[in-house]
Amino acid sequence: MDAKHRLLQAAETLFDQHGYMAVGMDRLTEAAEMSTRTLYKHAGSKAELMAAVLIERDRRFTNQTEVMSVDAFFTALKDWIELEGARGCLFLRAYSETGGETPEIADTVMAHKTAFTARLREIVAADLGRDDPALAEQVLVLFEGAIHAAVYRGPESISAAQAAAAVLIDKARS
């Protein structure tokens, strides 16, 4: 595994488990088993490293959720949480911790959430056979809420949101 990949893995693990603000560069160098100089060479800054971690996470999440129905989207979320754990959305946690005032992080989060919203709208449209922005927004809120509720309620919250989304989809079809 190359140094940059090792750094991204170590950084994602630390940021996900402890938060962006709580993880210092010394902890990152230790976890990635590299010198401070090498870390800065590959990362630039801590904010740039966090943005790179989020971009990689977005890539993995997007691949995990390549589906064409709302039901399958929630099932993919269950699979994601089983693999990654339930600690809430790393994008929103990083955004919140930095108050949206760190451009590298804020821009990456907004790009992810914009693409996520568009993707969910496509999935809802594919499921219904037509575009329904209001329904897509409702499913989005259920999906995002399930991610965070899973932190303290467990994966059952995803099943509950999935069931609620099914009711909404069925109602929109009739």
Backbone as a printed PyTorch tensor [residue, N CA C, xyz], in Angstrom:
tensor([[[  0.8530,  -1.1760,   0.0000],
         [  0.0000,   0.0000,   0.0000],
         [  0.9030,   1.2440,   0.0000]],

        [[  0.5970,   2.1880,  -0.8880],
         [  1.4310,   3.3780,  -0.9630],
         [  1.1440,   4.3260,   0.2060]],

        [[  2.0450,   5.2810,   0.3990],
         [  1.9810,   6.1790,   1.5580],
         [  0.6980,   7.0060,   1.5760]],

        [[  0.2770,   7.5100,   0.4250],
         [ -0.9280,   8.3460,   0.4000],
         [ -2.1710,   7.5260,   0.7840]],

        [[ -2.2750,   6.3280,   0.2540],
         [ -3.4150,   5.4650,   0.5920],
         [ -3.3970,   5.1170,   2.0840]],

        [[ -2.2300,   4.8130,   2.6060],
         [ -2.0880,   4.4940,   4.0300],
         [ -2.5040,   5.6990,   4.8780]],

        [[ -2.1040,   6.8960,   4.4510],
         [ -2.4740,   8.1140,   5.1630],
         [ -3.9830,   8.3300,   5.1350]],

        [[ -4.6060,   8.1660,   3.9690],
         [ -6.0570,   8.3560,   3.8650],
         [ -6.8150,   7.3700,   4.7450]],

        [[ -6.3770,   6.1280,   4.7650],
         [ -7.0380,   5.1210,   5.6120],
         [ -6.9090,   5.4780,   7.0860]],

        [[ -5.6970,   5.8190,   7.5000],
         [ -5.4670,   6.1700,   8.9100],
         [ -6.2690,   7.4030,   9.2940]],

        [[ -6.2610,   8.4030,   8.4190],
         [ -6.9710,   9.6480,   8.7110],
         [ -8.4780,   9.4120,   8.7880]],

        [[ -9.0160,   8.6380,   7.8620],
         [-10.4520,   8.3820,   7.9030],
         [-10.8440,   7.6680,   9.1890]],

        [[-10.0750,   6.6870,   9.5680],
         [-10.3630,   5.9580,  10.8040],
         [-10.3500,   6.9050,  12.0020]],

        [[ -9.3150,   7.7140,  12.1070],
         [ -9.2110,   8.6290,  13.2510],
         [-10.2930,   9.7040,  13.2280]],

        [[-10.5080,  10.3390,  12.0770],
         [-11.5310,  11.3820,  11.9920],
         [-12.9210,  10.8030,  12.2650]],

        [[-13.1780,   9.6240,  11.7630],
         [-14.4890,   9.0040,  11.9500],
         [-14.7150,   8.6200,  13.4090]],

        [[-13.6990,   8.1060,  14.0650],
         [-13.8600,   7.6570,  15.4470],
         [-13.7770,   8.7850,  16.4700]],

        [[-12.9480,   9.7990,  16.1860],
         [-12.6800,  10.8180,  17.2080],
         [-13.1020,  12.2270,  16.8140]],

        [[-13.3840,  12.4490,  15.5470],
         [-13.7480,  13.7790,  15.0840],
         [-12.5550,  14.5270,  14.5150]],

        [[-12.8520,  15.4770,  13.6950],
         [-11.8200,  16.2630,  13.0130],
         [-10.9700,  17.0700,  13.9940]],

        [[-11.6180,  17.7940,  14.8790],
         [-10.8950,  18.7040,  15.7810],
         [-10.0360,  17.9490,  16.8000]],

        [[-10.4580,  16.7720,  17.2020],
         [ -9.7390,  16.0290,  18.2440],
         [ -8.4790,  15.3290,  17.7300]],

        [[ -8.3280,  15.2350,  16.4220],
         [ -7.1940,  14.5080,  15.8460],
         [ -6.1300,  15.4990,  15.4000]],

        [[ -4.9670,  15.3920,  16.0360],
         [ -3.8550,  16.2590,  15.6800],
         [ -2.9480,  15.6080,  14.6490]],

        [[ -2.0920,  16.4160,  14.0720],
         [ -1.1740,  15.9210,  13.0480],
         [ -0.2140,  14.8710,  13.6160]],

        [[  0.1830,  15.0180,  14.8670],
         [  1.0860,  14.0250,  15.4650],
         [  0.4080,  12.6550,  15.5420]],

        [[ -0.8690,  12.6530,  15.8770],
         [ -1.6240,  11.4000,  15.9390],
         [ -1.7720,  10.7840,  14.5450]],

        [[ -1.9580,  11.6330,  13.5480],
         [ -2.0680,  11.1590,  12.1680],
         [ -0.7490,  10.5550,  11.6840]],

        [[  0.3600,  11.2080,  11.9930],
         [  1.6640,  10.6710,  11.5560],
         [  1.9240,   9.3170,  12.2020]],

        [[  1.5770,   9.2020,  13.4640],
         [  1.7690,   7.9320,  14.1690],
         [  0.8990,   6.8290,  13.5650]],

        [[ -0.3710,   7.1350,  13.3340],
         [ -1.2910,   6.1350,  12.7900],
         [ -0.9220,   5.7250,  11.3690]],

        [[ -0.4290,   6.6670,  10.5830],
         [ -0.0590,   6.3780,   9.1920],
         [  1.3700,   5.8560,   9.0800]],

        [[  2.0630,   5.8320,  10.2050],
         [  3.4590,   5.3690,  10.2570],
         [  4.3340,   6.1160,   9.2540]],

        [[  4.2950,   7.4530,   9.3670],
         [  5.1050,   8.2890,   8.4820],
         [  5.5590,   9.5330,   9.2210]],

        [[  6.5420,  10.1680,   8.6720],
         [  7.0600,  11.3920,   9.2760],
         [  6.1010,  12.5510,   9.0180]],

        [[  6.2450,  13.5930,   9.8080],
         [  5.4360,  14.7920,   9.6190],
         [  5.6650,  15.3660,   8.2310]],

        [[  6.9000,  15.3610,   7.7930],
         [  7.2410,  15.8930,   6.4630],
         [  6.5080,  15.1060,   5.3660]],

        [[  6.5090,  13.7820,   5.4660],
         [  5.8300,  12.9510,   4.4740],
         [  4.3260,  13.1890,   4.5160]],

        [[  3.7940,  13.3260,   5.7130],
         [  2.3600,  13.5910,   5.8510],
         [  1.9960,  14.8850,   5.1310]],

        [[  2.7210,  15.9560,   5.3920],
         [  2.4140,  17.2380,   4.7480],
         [  2.6290,  17.1670,   3.2440]],

        [[  3.5930,  16.3810,   2.8140],
         [  3.8460,  16.2100,   1.3790],
         [  2.6240,  15.6080,   0.6940]],

        [[  2.0090,  14.6250,   1.3410],
         [  0.8570,  13.9400,   0.7520],
         [ -0.4690,  14.6220,   1.0560]],

        [[ -0.5570,  15.3110,   2.1730],
         [ -1.8400,  15.8660,   2.6020],
         [ -1.9710,  17.3570,   2.3540]],

        [[ -0.8790,  18.0840,   2.3900],
         [ -0.9480,  19.5350,   2.3080],
         [ -1.2210,  20.1060,   3.6870]],

        [[ -2.4550,  20.0710,   4.1000],
         [ -2.8460,  20.5570,   5.4250],
         [ -3.8600,  19.5780,   6.0080]],

        [[ -4.1750,  19.7840,   7.2620],
         [ -5.1690,  18.9170,   7.8970],
         [ -6.5290,  19.0700,   7.2010]],

        [[ -6.9000,  20.2980,   6.8430],
         [ -8.1730,  20.5260,   6.1560],
         [ -8.1790,  19.8630,   4.7770]],

        [[ -7.0720,  19.9420,   4.0730],
         [ -6.9790,  19.2840,   2.7640],
         [ -7.0450,  17.7620,   2.9200]],

        [[ -6.4340,  17.2620,   3.9850],
         [ -6.4900,  15.8230,   4.2540],
         [ -7.9330,  15.3990,   4.5410]],

        [[ -8.6380,  16.1790,   5.3370],
         [-10.0330,  15.8500,   5.6240],
         [-10.8530,  15.8590,   4.3410]],

        [[-10.6240,  16.8490,   3.4780],
         [-11.3440,  16.9090,   2.1980],
         [-11.0420,  15.6710,   1.3610]],

        [[ -9.7870,  15.2450,   1.3360],
         [ -9.4080,  14.0430,   0.5760],
         [-10.0830,  12.8000,   1.1590]],

        [[-10.1490,  12.7250,   2.4790],
         [-10.8410,  11.6120,   3.1400],
         [-12.3150,  11.6090,   2.7330]],

        [[-12.9450,  12.7740,   2.7390],
         [-14.3650,  12.8570,   2.3860],
         [-14.6030,  12.4910,   0.9200]],

        [[-13.7090,  12.9050,   0.0500],
         [-13.8380,  12.5610,  -1.3750],
         [-13.7530,  11.0530,  -1.5650]],

        [[-12.8150,  10.4280,  -0.8660],
         [-12.6840,   8.9650,  -0.9620],
         [-13.9150,   8.2790,  -0.3670]],

        [[-14.4180,   8.7970,   0.7370],
         [-15.6120,   8.2090,   1.3570],
         [-16.8150,   8.3600,   0.4300]],

        [[-16.9170,   9.5140,  -0.2060],
         [-17.9910,   9.7500,  -1.1610],
         [-17.9270,   8.7300,  -2.2970]],

        [[-16.7370,   8.4610,  -2.8000],
         [-16.5630,   7.4810,  -3.8810],
         [-17.0660,   6.1070,  -3.4380]],

        [[-16.6670,   5.6860,  -2.2520],
         [-17.0950,   4.3790,  -1.7410],
         [-18.5990,   4.3380,  -1.4960]],

        [[-19.1450,   5.3930,  -0.9190],
         [-20.5820,   5.4380,  -0.6340],
         [-21.3810,   5.4210,  -1.9320]],

        [[-20.9430,   6.1780,  -2.9130],
         [-21.6310,   6.2240,  -4.2020],
         [-21.6240,   4.8430,  -4.8570]],

        [[-20.4940,   4.1640,  -4.8020],
         [-20.4200,   2.8050,  -5.3560],
         [-21.3500,   1.8490,  -4.6040]],

        [[-21.4240,   1.9940,  -3.2980],
         [-22.2700,   1.1270,  -2.4580],
         [-23.7530,   1.3380,  -2.7540]],

        [[-24.1130,   2.5360,  -3.1760],
         [-25.5250,   2.8780,  -3.3420],
         [-25.9210,   3.0100,  -4.8200]],

        [[-25.2710,   2.2880,  -5.6880],
         [-25.6390,   2.2700,  -7.1140],
         [-26.8690,   1.3900,  -7.2910]],

        [[-28.0160,   1.9510,  -7.0010],
         [-29.2850,   1.2200,  -7.0630],
         [-30.3200,   2.0830,  -7.7830]],

        [[-31.4590,   1.5040,  -8.0890],
         [-32.4950,   2.2580,  -8.8140],
         [-33.8640,   2.1990,  -8.1410]],

        [[-33.8920,   1.8730,  -6.8440],
         [-35.1640,   1.9440,  -6.1240],
         [-34.8970,   2.4600,  -4.7120]],

        [[-35.8990,   3.0910,  -4.1570],
         [-35.7730,   3.6360,  -2.8030],
         [-35.5420,   2.5120,  -1.8050]],

        [[-36.2640,   1.4220,  -1.9530],
         [-36.0890,   0.2870,  -1.0480],
         [-34.6440,  -0.2180,  -1.0860]],

        [[-34.1010,  -0.3690,  -2.2820],
         [-32.7160,  -0.8320,  -2.4270],
         [-31.7300,   0.1880,  -1.8660]],

        [[-32.0780,   1.4670,  -1.9300],
         [-31.2140,   2.5190,  -1.3910],
         [-31.0820,   2.3710,   0.1280]],

        [[-32.1960,   2.1160,   0.7930],
         [-32.1470,   1.9040,   2.2430],
         [-31.4320,   0.5950,   2.5860]],

        [[-31.6260,  -0.4310,   1.7800],
         [-30.9030,  -1.6910,   1.9940],
         [-29.3950,  -1.4580,   1.8500]],

        [[-29.0120,  -0.6580,   0.8640],
         [-27.5920,  -0.3210,   0.6870],
         [-27.0610,   0.4410,   1.9020]],

        [[-27.8950,   1.2860,   2.4880],
         [-27.4870,   2.0000,   3.7050],
         [-27.2600,   1.0150,   4.8520]],

        [[-28.1340,   0.0340,   4.9870],
         [-27.9340,  -0.9900,   6.0260],
         [-26.5980,  -1.6950,   5.8160]],

        [[-26.3100,  -2.0490,   4.5750],
         [-25.0380,  -2.7130,   4.2580],
         [-23.8540,  -1.7990,   4.5730]],

        [[-23.9930,  -0.5140,   4.2410],
         [-22.9320,   0.4690,   4.5070],
         [-22.6520,   0.5450,   6.0080]],

        [[-23.7050,   0.6460,   6.7980],
         [-23.5480,   0.7750,   8.2500],
         [-22.9470,  -0.5030,   8.8300]],

        [[-23.3230,  -1.6330,   8.2760],
         [-22.7370,  -2.8870,   8.7340],
         [-21.2240,  -2.9000,   8.4750]],

        [[-20.8050,  -2.3760,   7.3340],
         [-19.3770,  -2.3260,   6.9870],
         [-18.6240,  -1.2100,   7.7110]],

        [[-19.2230,  -0.0330,   7.7400],
         [-18.5330,   1.1670,   8.2090],
         [-18.8100,   1.5310,   9.6640]],

        [[-19.9050,   1.0400,  10.1960],
         [-20.2860,   1.4150,  11.5490],
         [-21.3020,   2.5490,  11.5360]],

        [[-21.9150,   2.7700,  12.6740],
         [-22.9510,   3.7960,  12.8050],
         [-22.4480,   4.8990,  13.7290]],

        [[-21.8590,   5.9220,  13.1210],
         [-21.3730,   7.0690,  13.8880],
         [-21.9380,   8.3730,  13.3390]],

        [[-22.9480,   8.2690,  12.4910],
         [-23.5120,   9.4590,  11.8560],
         [-22.7380,   9.7990,  10.5980]],

        [[-23.1970,  10.7940,   9.9060],
         [-22.6010,  11.1970,   8.6330],
         [-21.2860,  11.9540,   8.8760]],

        [[-20.1940,  11.3950,   8.4070],
         [-18.8860,  12.0340,   8.5840],
         [-18.8480,  13.4010,   7.9060]],

        [[-19.5500,  13.5490,   6.8020],
         [-19.5900,  14.8330,   6.1030],
         [-20.2040,  15.9060,   7.0000]],

        [[-21.3660,  15.6060,   7.5670],
         [-22.0430,  16.5950,   8.4100],
         [-21.3100,  16.8250,   9.7280]],

        [[-20.6840,  15.7770,  10.2430],
         [-19.9140,  15.9630,  11.4770],
         [-18.7210,  16.8880,  11.2330]],

        [[-18.0120,  16.6890,  10.1320],
         [-16.8560,  17.5420,   9.8200],
         [-17.3050,  18.9750,   9.5630]],

        [[-18.4010,  19.1270,   8.8570],
         [-18.9460,  20.4540,   8.5770],
         [-19.3290,  21.1580,   9.8790]],

        [[-19.9900,  20.4260,  10.7560],
         [-20.4230,  20.9840,  12.0340],
         [-19.2340,  21.3670,  12.9160]],

        [[-18.2590,  20.4760,  12.9820],
         [-17.0870,  20.7520,  13.8250],
         [-16.3350,  22.0070,  13.3910]],

        [[-16.3340,  22.2770,  12.1120],
         [-15.6000,  23.4340,  11.5990],
         [-16.5130,  24.6350,  11.3710]],

        [[-17.7650,  24.4880,  11.7220],
         [-18.7070,  25.5880,  11.5920],
         [-18.9600,  26.0030,  10.1490]],

        [[-18.6050,  25.1470,   9.2100],
         [-18.7710,  25.4820,   7.8020],
         [-17.8110,  26.5580,   7.3320]],

        [[-16.8010,  26.8440,   8.1540],
         [-15.8920,  27.9570,   7.8610],
         [-14.5190,  27.5300,   7.3590]],

        [[-14.3530,  26.2390,   7.0790],
         [-13.1010,  25.7530,   6.5120],
         [-13.4030,  25.4020,   5.0630]],

        [[-12.9900,  26.2640,   4.1270],
         [-13.4210,  26.1080,   2.7300],
         [-13.1670,  24.7230,   2.1310]],

        [[-12.0240,  24.1310,   2.3990],
         [-11.7290,  22.8180,   1.8230],
         [-12.7670,  21.7940,   2.2400]],

        [[-13.1650,  21.8560,   3.5020],
         [-14.1390,  20.9090,   4.0370],
         [-15.5540,  21.3020,   3.6140]],

        [[-15.9010,  22.5600,   3.7810],
         [-17.2500,  23.0270,   3.4400],
         [-17.5670,  22.7760,   1.9700]],

        [[-16.6280,  23.0710,   1.0880],
         [-16.8620,  22.8640,  -0.3490],
         [-17.0470,  21.3880,  -0.6720]],

        [[-16.2460,  20.5320,  -0.0450],
         [-16.3480,  19.0900,  -0.2790],
         [-17.6810,  18.5540,   0.2400]],

        [[-18.0860,  19.0070,   1.4130],
         [-19.3640,  18.5670,   1.9900],
         [-20.5220,  19.0180,   1.1050]],

        [[-20.5110,  20.2710,   0.6920],
         [-21.6090,  20.7790,  -0.1360],
         [-21.6640,  20.0610,  -1.4850]],

        [[-20.5170,  19.7630,  -2.0730],
         [-20.4890,  19.0220,  -3.3480],
         [-21.0870,  17.6270,  -3.1500]],

        [[-20.7080,  16.9690,  -2.0520],
         [-21.2460,  15.6370,  -1.7680],
         [-22.7530,  15.6910,  -1.5670]],

        [[-23.2150,  16.6130,  -0.7440],
         [-24.6480,  16.6780,  -0.4310],
         [-25.4690,  17.0760,  -1.6540]],

        [[-24.9300,  17.9270,  -2.5050],
         [-25.6200,  18.3050,  -3.7440],
         [-25.7450,  17.0920,  -4.6590]],

        [[-24.6480,  16.3620,  -4.8390],
         [-24.6720,  15.1650,  -5.6830],
         [-25.5680,  14.0930,  -5.0710]],

        [[-25.5140,  13.9510,  -3.7510],
         [-26.3490,  12.9730,  -3.0500],
         [-27.8290,  13.2850,  -3.2640]],

        [[-28.1930,  14.5360,  -3.1350],
         [-29.5840,  14.9560,  -3.3210],
         [-30.0350,  14.6870,  -4.7540]],

        [[-29.1940,  15.0110,  -5.7190],
         [-29.5280,  14.7630,  -7.1290],
         [-29.6780,  13.2650,  -7.3840]],

        [[-28.7880,  12.4750,  -6.8110],
         [-28.8430,  11.0150,  -6.9930],
         [-30.1230,  10.4540,  -6.3820]],

        [[-30.4820,  10.9140,  -5.2060],
         [-31.7020,  10.4350,  -4.5650],
         [-32.9320,  10.8340,  -5.3820]],

        [[-32.9070,  12.0140,  -5.9450],
         [-34.0190,  12.4460,  -6.7910],
         [-34.1480,  11.5320,  -8.0150]],

        [[-33.0030,  11.1140,  -8.5930],
         [-33.0150,  10.1720,  -9.7200],
         [-33.6090,   8.8220,  -9.3070]],

        [[-33.2290,   8.3680,  -8.1230],
         [-33.7220,   7.0780,  -7.6400],
         [-35.2320,   7.1250,  -7.4250]],

        [[-35.7100,   8.1920,  -6.8200],
         [-37.1550,   8.3430,  -6.6030],
         [-37.8710,   8.3900,  -7.9530]],

        [[-37.3260,   9.1400,  -8.9080],
         [-37.9360,   9.2410, -10.2360],
         [-37.9540,   7.8790, -10.9370]],

        [[-36.8760,   7.1200, -10.8040],
         [-36.8200,   5.7830, -11.4160],
         [-37.8440,   4.8620, -10.7700]],

        [[-37.9860,   4.9870,  -9.4590],
         [-38.9390,   4.1460,  -8.7260],
         [-40.3800,   4.4810,  -9.1120]],

        [[-40.6770,   5.7660,  -9.2780],
         [-42.0440,   6.2030,  -9.5820],
         [-42.3510,   6.2320, -11.0730]],

        [[-41.3150,   6.3720, -11.8800],
         [-41.5310,   6.5660, -13.3130],
         [-41.7650,   8.0220, -13.6690]],

        [[-41.5270,   8.8920, -12.7050],
         [-41.6710,  10.3410, -12.9260],
         [-40.9240,  11.0910, -11.8230]],

        [[-40.6010,  12.3250, -12.1140],
         [-39.9200,  13.1670, -11.1340],
         [-40.9180,  13.6360, -10.0760]],

        [[-40.4810,  13.6360,  -8.8240],
         [-41.3090,  14.1300,  -7.7240],
         [-40.3700,  14.7400,  -6.6810]],

        [[-40.0020,  16.0090,  -6.8860],
         [-39.0350,  16.6580,  -5.9880],
         [-39.4620,  16.6820,  -4.5200]],

        [[-40.7450,  16.8620,  -4.2640],
         [-41.2210,  16.9060,  -2.8740],
         [-41.0410,  15.5390,  -2.2060]],

        [[-41.3710,  14.4790,  -2.9080],
         [-41.1970,  13.1310,  -2.3690],
         [-39.7060,  12.8320,  -2.1790]],

        [[-38.8920,  13.2320,  -3.1170],
         [-37.4400,  13.0260,  -2.9860],
         [-36.9190,  13.7200,  -1.7320]],

        [[-37.4120,  14.8980,  -1.4500],
         [-36.9940,  15.6240,  -0.2380],
         [-37.4350,  14.8810,   1.0200]],

        [[-38.6270,  14.3160,   1.0140],
         [-39.1160,  13.5570,   2.1650],
         [-38.2630,  12.3050,   2.3870]],

        [[-37.9330,  11.6120,   1.3100],
         [-37.0940,  10.4190,   1.4190],
         [-35.6950,  10.8080,   1.8870]],

        [[-35.2010,  11.9340,   1.4030],
         [-33.8900,  12.4280,   1.8380],
         [-33.8570,  12.6350,   3.3560]],

        [[-34.8890,  13.2590,   3.8850],
         [-34.9500,  13.5050,   5.3270],
         [-35.0270,  12.1810,   6.0920]],

        [[-35.7810,  11.2310,   5.5860],
         [-35.8390,   9.9080,   6.2230],
         [-34.4620,   9.2350,   6.1890]],

        [[-33.7930,   9.3050,   5.0610],
         [-32.4880,   8.6640,   4.8920],
         [-31.4520,   9.2910,   5.8180]],

        [[-31.3530,  10.6180,   5.7880],
         [-30.3850,  11.3180,   6.6480],
         [-30.7130,  11.0820,   8.1220]],

        [[-31.9780,  11.1210,   8.4630],
         [-32.3810,  10.8740,   9.8440],
         [-32.0370,   9.4640,  10.2940]],

        [[-32.2200,   8.5000,   9.4070],
         [-31.8930,   7.1090,   9.7410],
         [-30.4060,   6.9440,  10.0170]],

        [[-29.5780,   7.6450,   9.2470],
         [-28.1240,   7.5690,   9.4580],
         [-27.7760,   8.0010,  10.8800]],

        [[-28.3870,   9.0740,  11.3180],
         [-28.0610,   9.5990,  12.6490],
         [-28.7690,   8.8350,  13.7640]],

        [[-29.9820,   8.4030,  13.5270],
         [-30.6930,   7.6280,  14.5480],
         [-30.0120,   6.2810,  14.7800]],

        [[-29.3730,   5.7430,  13.7450],
         [-28.6810,   4.4540,  13.8810],
         [-27.5450,   4.5270,  14.8970]],

        [[-27.0270,   5.7210,  15.1510],
         [-25.9420,   5.9000,  16.1240],
         [-26.3940,   5.4350,  17.5060]],

        [[-27.5910,   5.8250,  17.9030],
         [-28.0330,   5.5020,  19.2620],
         [-29.1900,   4.4910,  19.3100]],

        [[-29.8350,   4.2560,  18.1820],
         [-30.9570,   3.3150,  18.1730],
         [-30.6230,   2.0050,  17.4640]],

        [[-29.5250,   2.0030,  16.7340],
         [-29.1300,   0.8070,  16.0090],
         [-29.7380,   0.7510,  14.6160]],

        [[-29.4300,  -0.3170,  13.8910],
         [-29.8820,  -0.4300,  12.5060],
         [-31.3940,  -0.5330,  12.3330]],

        [[-32.1210,  -0.7720,  13.4200],
         [-33.5790,  -0.8120,  13.3310],
         [-34.1310,   0.5210,  12.8280]],

        [[-33.4290,   1.6010,  13.1220],
         [-33.8940,   2.9180,  12.6710],
         [-33.8900,   2.9970,  11.1450]],

        [[-32.9590,   2.3010,  10.5190],
         [-32.9200,   2.2950,   9.0510],
         [-34.1180,   1.5150,   8.5210]],

        [[-34.4230,   0.4130,   9.1510],
         [-35.6050,  -0.3610,   8.7460],
         [-36.8790,   0.4560,   8.9180]],

        [[-36.9780,   1.2100,  10.0020],
         [-38.1600,   2.0460,  10.2380],
         [-38.2770,   3.1270,   9.1650]],

        [[-37.1610,   3.7630,   8.8240],
         [-37.1670,   4.7880,   7.7730],
         [-37.4900,   4.1640,   6.4180]],

        [[-36.9720,   2.9760,   6.1870],
         [-37.2400,   2.2580,   4.9350],
         [-38.7430,   1.9670,   4.8090]],

        [[-39.3550,   1.5400,   5.8920],
         [-40.7900,   1.2580,   5.8860],
         [-41.5970,   2.5380,   5.6490]],

        [[-41.1870,   3.6270,   6.2820],
         [-41.8760,   4.9040,   6.0850],
         [-41.7330,   5.3730,   4.6400]],

        [[-40.5540,   5.2000,   4.0670],
         [-40.3390,   5.5830,   2.6650],
         [-41.2120,   4.7440,   1.7430]],

        [[-41.3670,   3.4610,   2.0520],
         [-42.2200,   2.5830,   1.2300],
         [-43.6640,   3.0760,   1.2350]],

        [[-44.1320,   3.5270,   2.3910],
         [-45.4940,   4.0710,   2.4840],
         [-45.6200,   5.3070,   1.5960]],

        [[-44.6330,   6.1770,   1.6540],
         [-44.6610,   7.3940,   0.8310],
         [-44.6340,   7.0580,  -0.6670]],

        [[-43.7780,   6.1240,  -1.0430],
         [-43.6780,   5.7240,  -2.4520],
         [-45.0020,   5.1110,  -2.9130]],

        [[-45.5690,   4.2110,  -2.1080],
         [-46.8500,   3.5770,  -2.4710],
         [-47.9460,   4.6300,  -2.6290]],

        [[-47.9840,   5.5760,  -1.7220],
         [-48.9940,   6.6320,  -1.8000],
         [-48.8060,   7.4640,  -3.0590]],

        [[-47.5560,   7.7610,  -3.4020],
         [-47.2900,   8.5690,  -4.6130],
         [-47.6500,   7.8130,  -5.8880]],

        [[-47.5930,   6.4990,  -5.8460],
         [-47.9480,   5.6810,  -7.0260],
         [-49.4590,   5.6360,  -7.2550]],

        [[-50.2310,   5.8060,  -6.1890],
         [-51.6960,   5.6740,  -6.3350],
         [-52.3860,   6.9900,  -6.6150]]])
